[in-house]
Amino acid sequence: MHNLVKKLTATELSTLKKLSSPKKIQDFLDTLPINHEKSGETYMSVRRVLREKKAHCFEGALLAALALYVHGELPLLLDLSTTSKDIDHVVAIYKKNGYWGAISKTNHYCLRFRDPIYKTIRELAVSYFHEYFLNKTGEKTLRSYSKIFDLRKYVNKKGMDWVSSEEDVTALVDALEDSPHLPIFPKENLKFLRKADKTERKAGLIVEWKK
């Protein structure tokens, strides 16, 4: 058994074993209140998420990735990177019969779960493009996506024990942000983007968990 699983307590492992499919993992994440970080920014490990019973996108993606791993899949992340005006989004990704899908923790109506219908990582990443905009201006902000980020490579590095650490795994966040990213579109096409309209912006105000 890989040392990722060996880091888990019996109770933690039992919880993750129940999450035997991407749909069940997503359903579980949906029961967790969003982590509003009221006491300051956090990047909690899976252990802390299970204990605190809350998560934001990065923390939810870690839990989803580990649940996938417990059931024989790879623990993979995808970083969706934006302009400086917005906030990146992170999802756990999985593959079924050659097609990619994503598990996502978000407080908004958009940027959510993706069914495994995308042939490439690029197809999956760009499926988030039109939903990714600033509510005040309608400006679309998604600019790039990371190459597949395999969490197995980082768990034993200093400050990156994303499974059981009691400290924030900020170093892992930095590694993900610094990993190779690919552009969504050429810069020349920026001038052709249309802002989200009033109806889309109104829908963008919908949140699942209020502060």
PAPA-622303 format. One record per residue (C-alpha): x, y, z; residue in three letters. Coordinates in steps of 0.02 Angstrom, whole numbers, plus 32768, in hexadecimal, padded with zeros to 4 digits. Layout:
N
XYZALA
...
This chain:
211
800080008000MET
804380AA7FD0HIS
807A811E805CASN
7FED8197802DLEU
7F6F811D8076VAL
7FE080EA8106LYS
7FD6819C8146LYS
7F1A818C8163LEU
7EC681558203THR
7E4A80C681FCALA
7DBA81418209THR
7DFD81B0817FGLU
7E1A811B810DLEU
7D6B80DA8132SER
7D1F818080FETHR
7D808185805BLEU
7D5980CF8033LYS
7CA080FC8031LYS
7CC2817B7FA7LEU
7CD480F67F21SER
7CAE815D7E86SER
7CC782107E49PRO
7C0C822E7E60LYS
7C1381F67F16LYS
7CAE825F7F36ILE
7C5882F87EEEGLN
7BBB82D67F54ASP
7C2682CE7FF1PHE
7C7F83717FC8LEU
7BD883C37FACASP
7BA7839D8061THR
7C3E83FC80A3LEU
7C2484B780C3PRO
7C9785278061ILE
7D32855D80C0ASN
7D1D861A80C8HIS
7DC8862A811DGLU
7D7F869F81A0LYS
7E1C86958209SER
7E9386A78177GLY
7ECE864980DEGLU
7EDD858B80EFTHR
7F1D84FB8086TYR
7EE7846780EFMET
7F1B83B280D7SER
7E9A832A80BCVAL
7EA382FC8175ARG
7E7883AD81A9ARG
7DEC83BB812AVAL
7D9C831C816ELEU
7DAD835C821FARG
7D75840F81FFGLU
7CEA83D98188LYS
7D02846A8111LYS
7D6A848D8075ALA
7D8E85077FEAHIS
7DBB84D27F39CYS
7E7084A07F57PHE
7E4884437FF8GLU
7DB583EB7FA8GLY
7E2083B97F14ALA
7EA083687F88LEU
7E1883027FDELEU
7DCF82CE7F37ALA
7E79829D7EF3ALA
7E9E82317F8ALEU
7DF381DE7F82ALA
7E1481B47ECCLEU
7EBD816D7EFCTYR
7E7280FF7F84VAL
7E0980B17EFBHIS
7E99808F7E85GLY
7EA0812F7E1FGLU
7F2A81B07E17LEU
7F22824A7E89PRO
7F2682D37E06LEU
7F02838E7E0BLEU
7EE084107D86LEU
7F0084C87DA9ASP
7E9785487D4CLEU
7EF785EB7D4CSER
7EAA86987D37THR
7EDB874D7D23THR
7F1587AB7DBESER
7E6487ED7DD3LYS
7E1D87427DFDASP
7E4586A57E61ILE
7E8786007E1DASP
7E1D85637E2BHIS
7E5D84B37E4CVAL
7E0484107E26VAL
7E2C83577E37ALA
7E2782FD7D90ILE
7DFD824B7D64TYR
7DEE81E07CC8LYS
7D6981647C90LYS
7D7781007BEFASN
7DF4817B7BA9GLY
7D9282197BD5TYR
7DB8829A7C5ATRP
7D4782E27CE0GLY
7D5E83507D7AALA
7D2983577E30ILE
7D1884077E72SER
7CF584607F16LYS
7CAE850D7EF9THR
7C3385847F49ASN
7BEE85C27EA5HIS
7B7085827E27TYR
7BFC85687DAACYS
7CA985187DA6LEU
7C5E84777DE6ARG
7C6683BB7DC3PHE
7C8E83817D13ARG
7C5282DB7CCEASP
7CD6826F7C76PRO
7CAF82A87BC5ILE
7D4D83097B98TYR
7DCC82B67B27LYS
7E5F83257B5BTHR
7E92838C7BF2ILE
7E8284267B86ARG
7DCD83FC7B5DGLU
7DAB83E97C17LEU
7E02848B7C44ALA
7DAC84F57BC0VAL
7D0384B47BF9SER
7D18852D7C8BTYR
7D4285C57C20PHE
7C9786147C03HIS
7C6585FD7CB9GLU
7D0186537CF9TYR
7CDE870D7D03PHE
7CD887A17D7ALEU
7C2787C27DB4ASN
7C3F887F7DBDLYS
7C8188977D0DTHR
7C5D87F57CAFGLY
7D1587E97C7FGLU
7D4987367C57LYS
7DE7870E7CB8THR
7E21865A7C99LEU
7EC7865D7C3FARG
7F2585B87C54SER
7F1F850A7C9CTYR
7FA5849D7CE8SER
7FE883FD7CA3LYS
7FAE83667D06ILE
7FF083787DB8PHE
801382D07E0BASP
800982E07EC9LEU
806B82407EE7ARG
810A829F7EBFLYS
80F5831C7F4BTYR
80B182CA7FE8VAL
815C82A98036ASN
81AB8350800BLYS
81C183D08094LYS
8121843180B6GLY
80BE83CB8038MET
806F833F809FASP
7FC3835F8057TRP
7F7B82C080A4VAL
7F9982D3815FSER
7FF583768185SER
7FB883E38214GLU
8008847881BEGLU
7FCE84D18122ASP
801984858084VAL
8045852D8038THR
80E084E67FE5ALA
8072846F7F82LEU
800584FF7F48VAL
80A285597F0DASP
80DC84BE7EB1ALA
803584AF7E58LEU
803285667E27GLU
80E6855C7DEAASP
80CB84BC7D86SER
80C184C77CC7PRO
8022851A7C88HIS
7FDB85267BD8LEU
7F7B85BC7B93PRO
7EC085AF7B73ILE
7ECA861E7ADAPHE
7F49868C7A7EPRO
7F5C873F7ABCLYS
7F23877E7A13GLU
7E7487397A37ASN
7E5E879D7AD6LEU
7E0D882B7A76LYS
7D8687B67A35PHE
7D4787807AE1LEU
7C9587B37B0DARG
7C6D87DE7BC0LYS
7BEE87777C20ALA
7B4387C57C0BASP
7ACF88037C95LYS
7A73875E7CA5THR
7B1586FC7CB6GLU
7B5887797D35ARG
7AB8876D7D99LYS
7AC786AF7D9BALA
7B7C86C47DD1GLY
7B43870D7E75LEU
7AF586687EABILE
7B5586177F3AVAL
7B3A85737F95GLU
7B7E85A28040TRP
7B6686548083LYS
7BE4869E80FBLYS
